[in-house]
Amino acid sequence: MIYVVEAFVEDYLHVLANVNLIKIFEDVYSDEHFLFISPENHNNNVKRYFDSKKDKISFETVTNLNNSPSSIYERITLIFSRIQRDYKLLRNTFKRSNDNDIIIVTHIHF
């Protein structure tokens, strides 16, 4: 299994980068299954490129914590929320992975 984690992203940002990253790893590890983890809108944009490979790649969503806080206190709260989300996401990904799995973290807050 190859996990690709992109937790800190908006809708179309990095879509082609993630698609091409998956395709490159797919060429090298053609027998592996992929799990792409990102916010829902981004997942949907990446998923469109893999409609014919539904048996090779799965998608899971994470909470999208990208917004524009108006005050310093909201910004600090957002930063701590992202750190907490990212820690849990990575911890859970490592827990469910096996020794031979590959985990690629393309963009994360901390």
C-alpha positions as CSV (number, residue, x, y, z in Angstrom):
1,M,0.0,0.0,0.0
2,I,1.2,3.5,-0.8
3,Y,-0.3,6.3,1.2
4,V,-0.3,9.8,-0.2
5,V,-1.2,12.4,2.4
6,E,-2.0,16.0,1.3
7,A,-3.7,17.6,4.3
8,F,-3.0,21.3,3.7
9,V,-4.5,22.2,0.4
10,E,-7.3,24.0,-1.3
11,D,-9.6,22.7,-4.1
12,Y,-7.4,22.9,-7.3
13,L,-4.1,23.7,-5.7
14,H,-1.5,20.9,-6.3
15,V,-4.0,18.8,-8.2
16,L,-1.7,18.1,-11.1
17,A,1.3,17.7,-8.8
18,N,-0.5,15.0,-6.8
19,V,-1.8,13.3,-10.0
20,N,1.6,13.2,-11.5
21,L,3.2,12.0,-8.2
22,I,0.8,9.1,-8.0
23,K,1.4,8.3,-11.7
24,I,5.2,8.2,-11.2
25,F,4.9,6.0,-8.1
26,E,2.4,3.8,-10.0
27,D,4.9,3.3,-12.8
28,V,7.5,2.2,-10.2
29,Y,5.2,0.2,-7.9
30,S,2.7,-1.1,-10.4
31,D,1.3,-3.8,-8.2
32,E,0.6,-1.6,-5.2
33,H,-2.7,-0.1,-4.1
34,F,-2.8,3.7,-3.4
35,L,-4.7,5.6,-0.8
36,F,-4.9,9.3,-1.3
37,I,-5.9,11.4,1.7
38,S,-6.8,15.1,1.4
39,P,-9.7,17.5,2.0
40,E,-12.9,16.5,0.1
41,N,-12.9,19.0,-2.7
42,H,-9.2,18.3,-3.5
43,N,-9.9,14.6,-3.4
44,N,-12.7,15.0,-5.9
45,N,-10.4,17.0,-8.3
46,V,-7.7,14.4,-8.1
47,K,-10.1,11.5,-8.4
48,R,-11.3,12.7,-11.8
49,Y,-7.9,11.7,-13.2
50,F,-8.2,8.1,-12.0
51,D,-11.7,7.1,-13.0
52,S,-10.4,4.1,-14.9
53,K,-8.3,2.9,-12.0
54,K,-10.8,2.7,-9.2
55,D,-9.4,-0.7,-8.2
56,K,-5.9,0.7,-7.8
57,I,-6.6,3.9,-5.8
58,S,-8.8,4.8,-2.9
59,F,-9.6,8.2,-1.5
60,E,-10.2,9.3,2.1
61,T,-11.0,12.8,3.3
62,V,-9.7,14.9,6.1
63,T,-11.1,18.1,7.6
64,N,-10.3,21.1,5.6
65,L,-8.9,23.7,8.0
66,N,-8.0,26.3,5.4
67,N,-9.7,29.6,5.9
68,S,-8.7,33.2,6.5
69,P,-8.9,34.2,10.1
70,S,-9.6,37.9,10.8
71,S,-7.8,38.2,14.1
72,I,-4.6,37.0,15.7
73,Y,-6.5,34.9,18.1
74,E,-8.4,33.1,15.4
75,R,-5.1,32.6,13.6
76,I,-3.5,31.0,16.6
77,T,-6.5,28.8,17.2
78,L,-6.4,27.7,13.5
79,I,-2.7,26.9,13.8
80,F,-3.2,24.7,16.9
81,S,-6.2,23.0,15.2
82,R,-4.1,22.2,12.2
83,I,-1.3,20.8,14.3
84,Q,-3.7,18.6,16.2
85,R,-5.4,17.4,13.0
86,D,-2.1,16.6,11.3
87,Y,-0.7,14.8,14.3
88,K,-3.8,12.6,14.5
89,L,-3.7,12.0,10.8
90,L,-0.1,10.9,10.7
91,R,-0.4,8.8,13.9
92,N,-3.4,7.0,12.4
93,T,-1.7,6.5,9.1
94,F,1.4,5.1,10.7
95,K,-0.7,2.8,12.9
96,R,-2.6,1.3,10.0
97,S,0.4,0.9,7.8
98,N,2.6,-2.2,7.5
99,D,6.4,-2.4,7.4
100,N,6.5,-2.5,3.7
101,D,4.1,0.3,3.0
102,I,5.2,3.7,1.7
103,I,3.9,6.9,3.2
104,I,4.3,10.1,1.2
105,V,3.4,13.4,2.9
106,T,3.2,16.0,0.2
107,H,2.1,19.0,2.2
108,I,1.2,19.2,5.9
109,H,1.0,22.2,8.2
110,F,3.8,21.3,10.6
